Amino acid sequence: MKIIILGAGQVGSTVAYHLAREESNDVTIVDIDAVHLRELQDRLDLRTVQGHASYPAILDAAGASDADMIIALTDSDETNMVACQVAYTLFHTPTKIARVRSAEYMALSAKLFAQEAMPVDFIISPEKLVTRHIKRLIQYPGALQVLEFADGKVRLVAVRTHKEGLLVGHQLSELREHIPNVETRVVAIYRGDNSVLPDGDTVIQEDDEIFFIAARKDIRVVMSELRKLEHPVRSVVIAGGGNIGLNLARELERTNQVKLIERNRKRAREISEKLDRTIVLHGDAADEELLTEENIDNCDVFCAVTNADEANILSAMLAKRLGARKVMSLINRPSYAALVESGTIDVALSPQQITLGSLLAHVRRGDVAKVHSLRRGGAEAIEAIAHGKKQSSKVVGRAVEDINLPSGTSISALVRGDEVIIAHHDTVVEEDDHVILFMADRTKIGDVERLFQVDVTFI
């Protein structure tokens, strides 16, 4: 697939890094920063074009005339939208994806982003995706990731096991004995930097990072087997009043006690007028005196979402030291995220990884409804829809054990209408099933895509 990425910022660079590593993709990235482009070209197998992303001549030089997809990820909403318009009008690019952050545009997205208006096929809003991600983590205290499939009917959850978990020290096969009426499947176990292939004889150890899949209603029951269930979150302190901080406060203030700390006085006043129940404080979230005065030791979740990684890390570490039960930090630099999660900070939030999944769903061949990037891009979870008949499909009408899955890939669950089916070796895939797969090795993605493509020679 020929893909043009506009914008080589944090999100654009991350997307380029993952797409360029796949053999089937021919990637070109456009940016005005020549130095940054040179660095990317030295590290990755891709083309670079320097220039303004929405200029027709620049898009032409990038190969828009025969591109399959344009992904506009610059820092400017307007540049992204105009680039999609130019690609549609002059080059007839089939798929156009734009990053749009402004709430003013998003409020009218149904009318604005249509072929007869602004021809953008898919909108990506990292701020909105991050807000939704944090909200799910708050709904399930103790989870490291909560990922939805099939309109929320199925969830893939990552947790770190605790010594008080009922299954810790026991074989995985005992899970069915502990919760006989609940269907679940452990799809991956990470012990430090090593991946452990889960089977019935695997003994769960303390501090294992476990990914399990289950129907939404069963998530808490399964979590209780792996770690002591935490009390529901009541109080949340948000550091940073940007788009993410504001949207998160707006989402949580209906059900939680929310305080928001913003260091810019004018912005703090603007936010206070947009929120109903949130207490907005003007000050520095890394000010120990301020946090102490606001009873940070009674806070269930402290969430640092400013634009500065260093400020987020420092304020989250301080909040943890002062007694906050759980701290989360928004971190753009991947190297920072890997470091802090092994220390004081409970959850490192990567906007690039959260956004990446939404983009990959549009890049994947076959009918792929959802993609989630896991373990900082090292693994992937996919929701693919099975089409065709047994004669034309490599999956329909076949039991899971008879499907030729690449190594490191497993079918975890099926969603058939409203029914959630946890996959076993003899589970048969039917036409239109939503199939949830876990991939420990992303390099095998091409093999998985081909599995779900209908062979037209049999139709």
C-alpha positions as CSV (number, residue, x, y, z in Angstrom):
1,M,0.0,0.0,0.0
2,K,1.3,3.5,-0.9
3,I,0.9,5.8,2.1
4,I,1.7,9.5,2.4
5,I,2.0,10.8,6.0
6,L,1.8,14.6,6.4
7,G,3.6,15.8,9.5
8,A,6.7,14.3,11.2
9,G,5.8,15.2,14.7
10,Q,5.5,12.7,17.6
11,V,2.3,11.1,16.2
12,G,3.4,11.2,12.5
13,S,6.9,9.8,13.3
14,T,5.4,6.9,15.4
15,V,3.0,6.0,12.6
16,A,5.7,6.2,10.0
17,Y,8.0,4.0,12.2
18,H,5.3,1.2,12.4
19,L,4.1,1.4,8.8
20,A,7.5,1.5,7.3
21,R,8.6,-1.7,9.1
22,E,5.9,-3.6,7.2
23,E,7.1,-5.0,3.9
24,S,3.8,-4.3,2.1
25,N,3.9,-0.6,2.7
26,D,5.6,2.1,0.6
27,V,5.7,5.2,3.0
28,T,6.5,8.8,2.2
29,I,6.5,11.5,4.9
30,V,6.2,15.2,4.4
31,D,7.3,18.0,6.8
32,I,8.8,21.4,6.7
33,D,11.7,20.5,9.0
34,A,14.5,19.2,6.8
35,V,16.7,18.1,9.8
36,H,13.9,16.0,11.3
37,L,13.2,14.4,7.9
38,R,16.9,13.5,7.5
39,E,16.9,11.8,10.9
40,L,13.8,9.7,10.0
41,Q,15.3,8.7,6.7
42,D,18.5,7.6,8.4
43,R,16.5,5.3,10.7
44,L,13.6,4.1,8.5
45,D,13.1,2.7,5.0
46,L,10.9,5.6,3.6
47,R,10.9,8.6,1.3
48,T,10.9,12.2,2.6
49,V,9.6,15.4,1.0
50,Q,10.3,18.8,2.5
51,G,7.6,21.4,2.2
52,H,4.2,22.6,3.3
53,A,1.9,19.6,3.6
54,S,-1.2,21.1,1.8
55,Y,0.6,22.7,-1.2
56,P,-0.4,20.9,-4.5
57,A,3.2,20.8,-5.7
58,I,4.4,19.2,-2.5
59,L,1.7,16.5,-2.6
60,D,2.5,15.8,-6.2
61,A,6.2,15.4,-5.4
62,A,5.2,13.0,-2.6
63,G,3.3,10.8,-5.1
64,A,-0.3,11.7,-4.3
65,S,-1.3,10.9,-7.9
66,D,-1.0,7.2,-7.3
67,A,-1.2,7.0,-3.4
68,D,-3.7,4.7,-1.8
69,M,-4.0,6.8,1.4
70,I,-3.0,10.2,2.8
71,I,-2.8,10.5,6.6
72,A,-2.6,14.2,7.6
73,L,-1.1,14.5,11.0
74,T,0.4,18.0,11.2
75,D,-0.2,20.2,14.2
76,S,-2.6,22.4,12.2
77,D,-6.2,21.3,11.8
78,E,-6.6,23.6,8.9
79,T,-3.5,22.3,7.1
80,N,-4.8,18.7,7.5
81,M,-8.2,19.5,6.2
82,V,-7.0,21.5,3.2
83,A,-4.5,18.8,2.4
84,C,-7.3,16.2,2.2
85,Q,-9.3,18.6,0.0
86,V,-6.4,19.1,-2.4
87,A,-5.7,15.3,-2.5
88,Y,-9.4,14.7,-3.3
89,T,-9.8,17.4,-5.9
90,L,-6.5,17.2,-7.8
91,F,-5.3,13.6,-7.2
92,H,-8.4,11.6,-6.4
93,T,-6.7,9.9,-3.5
94,P,-9.0,7.0,-2.4
95,T,-8.6,7.3,1.4
96,K,-8.0,10.5,3.3
97,I,-7.5,10.6,7.1
98,A,-7.1,13.9,9.0
99,R,-6.0,14.7,12.6
100,V,-8.5,17.2,13.9
101,R,-8.2,18.5,17.5
102,S,-10.4,21.6,17.7
103,A,-13.7,21.0,19.5
104,E,-15.3,23.6,17.3
105,Y,-14.7,21.5,14.2
106,M,-15.5,18.2,15.9
107,A,-18.9,19.4,17.1
108,L,-20.1,19.7,13.5
109,S,-18.0,16.8,12.1
110,A,-21.0,15.0,10.5
111,K,-21.8,18.0,8.3
112,L,-18.3,19.3,7.7
113,F,-16.5,16.1,6.8
114,A,-18.5,14.7,3.9
115,Q,-17.5,14.2,0.3
116,E,-19.6,17.1,-0.9
117,A,-18.2,19.4,1.8
118,M,-14.7,18.7,3.2
119,P,-13.8,15.3,1.8
120,V,-12.2,13.6,4.8
121,D,-12.9,9.9,5.1
122,F,-11.8,9.4,8.7
123,I,-11.2,11.8,11.5
124,I,-8.5,11.1,14.1
125,S,-8.6,13.1,17.4
126,P,-5.7,12.0,19.6
127,E,-7.0,14.1,22.5
128,K,-10.4,12.4,22.3
129,L,-8.9,9.0,22.1
130,V,-6.6,9.6,25.1
131,T,-9.5,11.0,27.1
132,R,-11.6,7.9,26.4
133,H,-8.6,5.7,27.3
134,I,-8.1,7.4,30.6
135,K,-11.8,7.2,31.4
136,R,-11.8,3.4,30.9
137,L,-8.7,3.0,33.2
138,I,-10.6,5.0,35.9
139,Q,-13.6,2.8,35.4
140,Y,-11.5,-0.3,36.1
141,P,-9.0,0.6,38.9
142,G,-5.9,-1.6,38.7
143,A,-6.0,-2.0,34.9
144,L,-3.0,-0.9,32.8
145,Q,-5.0,-1.0,29.6
146,V,-8.6,-1.5,28.8
147,L,-9.3,-2.0,25.0
148,E,-12.7,-2.4,23.4
149,F,-13.9,-4.6,20.6
150,A,-17.2,-5.2,18.9
151,D,-18.8,-1.9,20.1
152,G,-17.7,-2.6,23.7
153,K,-19.2,-6.1,24.0
154,V,-15.6,-7.6,24.5
155,R,-12.7,-6.0,26.3
156,L,-9.0,-6.9,26.4
157,V,-7.6,-5.9,29.7
158,A,-4.0,-5.7,30.9
159,V,-3.2,-6.0,34.6
160,R,-0.2,-6.5,36.8
161,T,-0.7,-9.3,39.2
162,H,-0.5,-8.7,42.9
163,K,0.4,-11.2,45.6
164,E,-3.2,-10.9,47.0
165,G,-4.6,-12.2,43.7
166,L,-6.3,-15.5,44.2
167,L,-4.6,-17.1,41.1
168,V,-1.1,-15.9,41.9
169,G,1.1,-18.9,42.6
170,H,-1.3,-21.3,40.9
171,Q,-1.6,-22.8,37.5
172,L,-3.6,-21.0,34.8
173,S,-5.9,-24.1,34.5
174,E,-7.3,-23.4,38.0
175,L,-8.9,-20.2,36.7
176,R,-11.9,-22.2,35.4
177,E,-12.3,-23.9,38.8
178,H,-12.2,-20.5,40.6
179,I,-14.8,-18.9,38.4
180,P,-16.7,-21.7,36.7
181,N,-19.5,-19.5,35.3
182,V,-17.3,-17.0,33.6
183,E,-15.7,-17.4,30.2
184,T,-12.3,-15.8,29.8
185,R,-9.0,-16.4,28.1
186,V,-5.5,-15.3,29.0
187,V,-4.0,-14.3,25.7
188,A,-0.5,-13.2,26.8
189,I,1.8,-13.0,29.8
190,Y,4.8,-10.8,30.0
191,R,7.3,-11.4,32.8
192,G,9.8,-8.5,32.8
193,D,10.9,-8.1,29.2
194,N,10.1,-11.7,28.4
195,S,7.0,-13.1,26.8
196,V,5.6,-16.3,28.4
197,L,3.3,-18.4,26.2
198,P,0.2,-19.1,28.4
199,D,-1.1,-22.6,28.7
200,G,-2.8,-24.6,31.4
201,D,0.4,-25.5,33.2
202,T,1.7,-21.9,33.4
203,V,2.1,-20.7,37.0
204,I,1.0,-17.1,37.5
205,Q,3.7,-15.1,39.4
206,E,3.5,-11.8,41.2
207,D,4.2,-8.8,39.0
208,D,3.3,-10.6,35.8
209,E,1.7,-8.4,33.2
210,I,-1.3,-10.3,32.0
211,F,-3.6,-9.7,29.0
212,F,-7.0,-11.4,29.3
213,I,-10.1,-11.1,27.2
214,A,-13.7,-11.4,28.5
215,A,-17.2,-10.0,28.0
216,R,-17.6,-6.6,29.5
217,K,-19.8,-7.8,32.4
218,D,-17.1,-10.3,33.5
219,I,-14.1,-8.0,33.6
220,R,-14.1,-7.3,37.4
221,V,-14.6,-10.9,38.3
222,V,-11.5,-11.9,36.3
223,M,-9.5,-9.0,37.6
224,S,-10.2,-10.2,41.2
225,E,-8.4,-13.5,40.4
226,L,-5.2,-11.7,39.4
227,R,-5.0,-8.9,42.0
228,K,-7.0,-7.5,44.9
229,L,-9.9,-5.5,43.6
230,E,-9.5,-1.8,44.3
231,H,-12.2,0.5,45.5
232,P,-14.1,2.5,42.9
233,V,-12.5,5.8,42.1
234,R,-14.2,8.8,43.8
235,S,-11.7,11.7,43.6
236,V,-9.6,12.7,40.6
237,V,-7.0,15.5,40.4
238,I,-6.1,16.5,36.8
239,A,-2.9,18.4,36.2
240,G,-3.1,20.5,33.0
241,G,-6.0,22.3,31.4
242,G,-5.4,21.7,27.7
243,N,-7.8,19.9,25.5
244,I,-7.2,16.5,27.2
245,G,-7.5,18.0,30.7
246,L,-10.7,19.9,29.9
247,N,-12.4,17.0,28.1
248,L,-11.4,14.5,30.9
249,A,-12.8,16.8,33.6
250,R,-16.0,17.2,31.5
251,E,-16.4,13.4,31.2
252,L,-15.6,12.7,34.9
253,E,-17.3,15.5,36.8
254,R,-20.8,13.9,36.5
255,T,-19.6,10.8,38.4
256,N,-16.5,11.8,40.3
257,Q,-15.1,14.6,42.5
258,V,-12.8,16.4,40.2
259,K,-10.1,19.1,40.7
260,L,-8.1,20.5,37.8
261,I,-4.9,22.4,38.2
262,E,-3.8,24.9,35.5
263,R,-0.8,27.2,35.8
264,N,-2.1,29.8,33.2
265,R,-4.5,32.2,35.0
266,K,-6.4,33.2,31.9
267,R,-6.8,29.5,30.8
268,A,-7.9,28.5,34.3
269,R,-10.6,31.1,34.2
270,E,-11.8,30.0,30.7
271,I,-11.9,26.4,31.9
272,S,-13.9,27.2,35.0
273,E,-16.6,28.8,32.9
274,K,-16.9,25.6,30.7
275,L,-17.1,23.1,33.6
276,D,-20.1,22.7,36.0
277,R,-18.8,20.7,39.0
278,T,-15.1,20.7,38.6
279,I,-13.0,22.8,41.1
280,V,-10.4,24.6,38.9
281,L,-7.3,25.8,40.7
282,H,-4.7,28.2,39.4
283,G,-1.2,27.0,40.2
284,D,1.7,24.6,39.5
285,A,0.9,20.9,39.8
286,A,4.5,20.3,40.9
287,D,4.1,22.7,43.9
288,E,4.3,20.5,47.0
289,E,2.5,23.1,49.1
290,L,-0.4,23.3,46.7
291,L,-0.9,19.6,46.5
292,T,-0.7,19.2,50.3
293,E,-3.3,22.0,50.8
294,E,-5.6,20.2,48.3
295,N,-5.4,16.9,50.3
296,I,-3.6,15.0,47.6
297,D,-3.2,12.1,50.1
298,N,-7.0,11.5,49.8
299,C,-6.9,11.5,46.0
300,D,-7.7,8.2,44.3
301,V,-6.2,9.1,40.9
302,F,-3.8,11.9,40.0
303,C,-3.6,12.4,36.2
304,A,-0.9,14.6,34.7
305,V,-1.8,15.7,31.1
306,T,0.1,18.9,30.5
307,N,2.0,19.5,27.2
308,A,5.4,18.9,28.9
309,D,6.6,15.3,29.6
310,E,9.0,16.5,32.3
311,A,6.3,18.4,34.1
312,N,3.9,15.4,33.9
313,I,6.6,13.0,35.3
314,L,7.7,15.3,38.1
315,S,4.1,16.2,39.3
316,A,3.0,12.6,39.1
317,M,6.0,11.4,41.1
318,L,5.4,14.1,43.7
319,A,1.7,13.3,44.0
320,K,2.6,9.6,44.6
321,R,5.1,10.5,47.3
322,L,2.5,12.7,49.0
323,G,0.0,9.9,49.1
324,A,-2.1,9.8,45.9
325,R,-3.3,6.2,45.5
326,K,-2.6,5.9,41.7
327,V,-0.8,8.3,39.4
328,M,-0.9,8.5,35.6
329,S,1.3,10.6,33.4
330,L,0.9,11.6,29.7
331,I,4.3,11.0,28.1
332,N,5.1,11.6,24.4
333,R,8.7,10.4,24.3
334,P,8.7,6.5,24.0
335,S,12.0,6.3,25.9
336,Y,10.5,8.1,28.9
337,A,7.4,5.9,28.9
338,A,9.5,2.7,29.2
339,L,11.5,4.1,32.0
340,V,8.8,5.6,34.3
341,E,6.4,2.6,34.2
342,S,8.9,0.5,36.0
343,G,9.2,3.1,38.8
344,T,6.9,5.4,40.8
345,I,4.3,6.1,38.1
346,D,1.6,3.5,37.8
347,V,0.5,4.2,34.2
348,A,2.4,6.0,31.4
349,L,0.0,7.2,28.8
350,S,1.3,7.4,25.2
351,P,-0.8,9.5,22.8
352,Q,1.1,8.0,19.9
353,Q,0.4,4.4,20.8
354,I,-3.3,5.1,21.6
355,T,-3.7,6.9,18.2
356,L,-1.8,4.3,16.3
357,G,-4.4,1.7,16.7
358,S,-7.2,3.9,15.2
359,L,-5.0,4.6,12.2
360,L,-3.9,0.9,11.7
361,A,-7.6,-0.2,11.4
362,H,-7.8,1.8,8.2
363,V,-4.5,0.6,6.8
364,R,-5.1,-3.1,7.4
365,R,-6.3,-5.2,4.4
366,G,-9.4,-7.3,4.7
367,D,-12.3,-6.1,6.8
368,V,-10.6,-5.0,10.0
369,A,-12.9,-3.2,12.4
370,K,-10.5,-2.4,15.2
371,V,-6.8,-2.5,15.9
372,H,-5.1,-1.8,19.2
373,S,-1.3,-1.4,19.6
374,L,0.1,-3.1,22.7
375,R,3.4,-3.1,24.6
376,R,4.5,0.1,22.9
377,G,3.9,-1.3,19.5
378,G,5.5,-4.7,20.0
379,A,2.2,-6.6,19.9
380,E,-1.2,-6.0,18.3
381,A,-4.8,-7.0,18.9
382,I,-7.2,-7.0,15.9
383,E,-10.9,-7.3,15.3
384,A,-11.4,-8.8,11.9
385,I,-14.8,-9.7,10.3
386,A,-15.0,-13.1,8.6
387,H,-16.6,-13.0,5.1
388,G,-17.4,-15.6,2.5
389,K,-18.2,-19.3,2.6
390,K,-16.0,-22.2,3.4
391,Q,-15.1,-22.6,-0.2
392,S,-13.9,-18.9,-0.5
393,S,-12.5,-18.2,2.9
394,K,-9.6,-19.5,4.9
395,V,-11.4,-19.1,8.2
396,V,-15.2,-19.4,7.7
397,G,-16.5,-22.9,8.5
398,R,-13.3,-24.0,10.1
399,A,-12.4,-24.8,13.7
400,V,-9.8,-22.6,15.4
401,E,-7.3,-25.5,15.5
402,D,-7.6,-26.0,11.7
403,I,-6.9,-22.3,10.8
404,N,-3.4,-21.8,9.7
405,L,-2.4,-19.0,12.0
406,P,1.1,-17.6,11.9
407,S,3.3,-18.2,14.9
408,G,2.6,-15.9,17.9
409,T,-1.0,-15.3,16.8
410,S,-4.0,-16.7,18.6
411,I,-7.8,-16.3,18.1
412,S,-9.1,-15.1,21.5
413,A,-12.8,-14.6,21.1
414,L,-15.7,-14.4,18.6
415,V,-18.6,-12.0,18.6
416,R,-21.7,-13.4,16.8
417,G,-24.5,-10.9,16.9
418,D,-24.8,-10.0,20.6
419,E,-23.2,-13.3,21.7
420,V,-19.6,-13.3,23.0
421,I,-17.8,-16.6,22.5
422,I,-14.4,-17.2,24.1
423,A,-12.5,-19.2,21.5
424,H,-11.4,-22.8,22.2
425,H,-9.6,-25.2,19.8
426,D,-12.9,-26.7,18.5
427,T,-14.8,-23.4,18.1
428,V,-16.0,-23.0,14.5
429,V,-15.8,-19.5,12.8
430,E,-19.0,-18.6,11.0
431,E,-19.7,-16.0,8.3
432,D,-19.9,-12.4,9.7
433,D,-18.3,-13.4,13.0
434,H,-16.2,-10.6,14.5
435,V,-12.9,-12.5,15.3
436,I,-10.6,-11.1,18.0
437,L,-6.9,-12.0,17.4
438,F,-3.8,-11.4,19.5
439,M,-0.5,-11.0,17.7
440,A,2.7,-11.2,19.7
441,D,4.7,-10.7,16.5
442,R,3.6,-7.7,14.4
443,T,5.8,-8.8,11.5
444,K,3.3,-11.5,10.7
445,I,0.5,-9.0,10.1
446,G,0.5,-9.7,6.3
447,D,-0.2,-13.4,6.9
448,V,-3.2,-12.5,9.1
449,E,-4.5,-10.0,6.6
450,R,-4.4,-12.7,3.9
451,L,-6.3,-15.1,6.1
452,F,-9.3,-12.8,6.2
453,Q,-9.4,-11.8,2.5
454,V,-12.0,-13.6,0.5
455,D,-10.5,-15.6,-2.4
456,V,-12.5,-14.3,-5.5
457,T,-11.5,-17.3,-7.6
458,F,-13.9,-19.4,-5.6
459,I,-16.9,-17.1,-5.9
